[in-house]
Amino acid sequence: MPIDDDIIISGEAVIHPGDLHEDFIRSSGPGGQN
């Protein structure tokens, strides 16, 4: 599975490899209250 490809979750949520780290920090990271 190429890591450069988009990761599709639940068939509707698409995560781009470039945004993966930053999104996880905001959403579920420590202090991610947003």
PEZIUR-V856515 format. One record per residue. N is the residue number from 1. PSI is psi as a letter, one per 30 degrees, with the letter a starting at -180 (NA if undefined). Layout:
BEGIN
((N PSI) (N PSI))
END
This chain:
BEGIN
((1 j) (2 k) (3 f) (4 f) (5 l) (6 k) (7 j) (8 k) (9 k) (10 g) (11 g) (12 e) (13 j) (14 k) (15 k) (16 k) (17 e) (18 f) (19 f) (20 e) (21 e) (22 e) (23 e) (24 e) (25 e) (26 e) (27 e) (28 g) (29 l) (30 k) (31 g) (32 i) (33 f) (34 NA))
END
